[in-house]
Amino acid sequence: MIDWQTEDNEGDWLELPEETAVSSRRCWRWLIPLLFLIALMTWVGFQLAERINNNLQITRDAVRQQHFLTLVAAIDGDDDLFNHLIATSNLDWRVLQQLLLEENLLFDKAPLNFWLDPDIDVEQLQTAVQLSSELTQASVQTIVPYLTLNADGNYQEIKLRHEYQYRKRNGVWIQEPLPEDDFWGQILVYEGEQFEILYPERDSGIVRRMAEDLDALAVSICVDSRFQCEEKGEFRLLFDVEETAVFRLSDNIRTKDVVQYRLIDVPIYTIKLPAPSLIGYPMDEKSFDALYHGYASLFVTQFINNLPSDNPFSHHELLDYLDQLGLVIPAVAEYDPFNQLAPSIDLPQKPLLLTCNENRTSVAWLYSPNEDQWLEIGQPFARFTSNRHVLKPGIFQLSGNEPVENQLLTAVPEAKRPLSLEIVTYQKENDRMAVVAQVSKAHPEQFVFLHDGEEFVFLTTVRKRGHSPMPVTFEGNGRYLSLTNYTYDRSSITLIDLQNENETTRYNLKGTPFERYKWADENWFVLINDRELQLVSPEYDYKKVIYHNNPGCLIGEWVN
């Protein structure tokens, strides 16, 4: 039984023996080494934490330096290095990044009216790195400076934040796609008076600020008697999270190509634009304002272009209308405002004959570049034929005993030399011959050579689209070597300037290039898109874009 003591019988408490004082001194003897041990453990813990922090900082610095190297490769247009730095098991994503780089959409967003600052210093960019717990993945945020044309006609700087994902593979940090499920969140809906707007949760702060103004623009258009808007619910704006949506920026603004769905026999017209985080997150008010005006220009242009109308707007009318709204016409993706001085040469003197299709009827038009005039001349009177030169096995021969393929391999620098090459296409002009060869059909590059009558000279490699053969021709009075590369929906025309250190320039075109890529003379060629012509002077790196209202003009020929 326990005998509890209370304050009432306080005098009954047992007194401690006198040697207790001696016992306390012994406790202090034990306490001193204990305190020393605690201090030692604290110091060790501090050292360990400092070492961990140093290791984390070293890892962050490694990610940051690899990220800067990737940005420099992309900005400088170094295809080989860029492709190496984004090598990943996700082949579709890697090809997508290459196409965005080729079409000048990886950084510049000319259709939204802003361009990467040409004075950018990559290593001075504000960059934050967040590491995963196992130190194998990293999320990177970089604030990038752009220039945009303001209302006064001057360029001002804006800042957009880009986000990237990296993974450590074989000791190297490699850029990868963003984690879609964790990154975007749910798809939200804004119900406007004229438009239903769909957008990702991640961009809700930006889109909610834009939504009311974008819907108000649509309402103001619909009260204009020149347009025939339908009832609410038939128009939808989708801020798409798929990275392929960025290509929507390069679509021809005069083409009626919005997606149409039918619900109870009522068409729903859907305009697709890339989600803001695919473009860049605005870091201040002027950056947000620039992003809004870029979206608004594309939105209004596509909205007007796809409305029923008894008298479709001409391009000049569209320009005037956008100007009334304080907006500008979206530029083509390749437009560079810092390198667009008009050349001191005349436009082509020849008229361009176009075959256009409207309501299943073919109509021929003549366009005169100098007068900027269109003349309808009735039914087309000729069927144009393309000039393709594709090698057949066993045809290609040169003098000498050594096989041609061996001569090609010898011409390739050792650092780039493959184990084997097979010829896929060639073209002769006087005493010169251009040859294109490949490692295999699945290999992403084509090797380009020039034979000057004595030996083969390696010019460059060109990244191909799909597995199509690449016709090659001499153009511009023999100054340029032209290679066309295509899939079912996109083409690229690569010009190699044989007089200027084999400098390579790429031009892009929707669909196949045949009948739609034509040289007028030694200075000019034309790229033909639906409702759009692009007159290009490669020597001056100049492009003049002509929009028109004639639909389906996809075949053309210069007329002497």
Salt bridges, closest charged atoms under 4 A:
ASP61 OD1 - ARG64 NH1 3.08
ASP79 OD2 - ARG506 NH2 3.26
ASP80 OD2 - LYS416 NZ 3.88
GLU102 OE1 - ARG465 NH2 3.23
GLU102 OE1 - ARG506 NE 3.92
GLU103 OE2 - ARG465 NH2 3.68
GLU103 OE2 - ARG490 NH1 3.02
GLU163 OE2 - ARG161 NH2 3.46
GLU163 OE2 - ARG202 NH2 2.75
GLU176 OE1 - ARG167 NE 3.05
GLU176 OE2 - ARG169 NH2 2.74
GLU196 OE1 - ARG236 NE 2.95
ASP224 OD2 - ARG226 NH2 2.84
ASP251 OD2 - ARG248 NH1 3.39
ASP251 OD1 - LYS510 NZ 3.44
GLU285 OE1 - ARG209 NH2 3.08
ASP289 OD1 - HIS293 ND1 3.41
GLU334 OE1 - LYS543 NZ 3.57
GLU429 OE1 - ARG432 NH2 2.79
GLU445 OE2 - ARG463 NH2 3.70
ASP497 OD2 - ARG479 NH2 2.93
GLU515 OE1 - LYS518 NZ 3.90
GLU539 OE2 - ARG479 NH1 3.57
GLU557 OE1 - LYS518 NZ 3.36
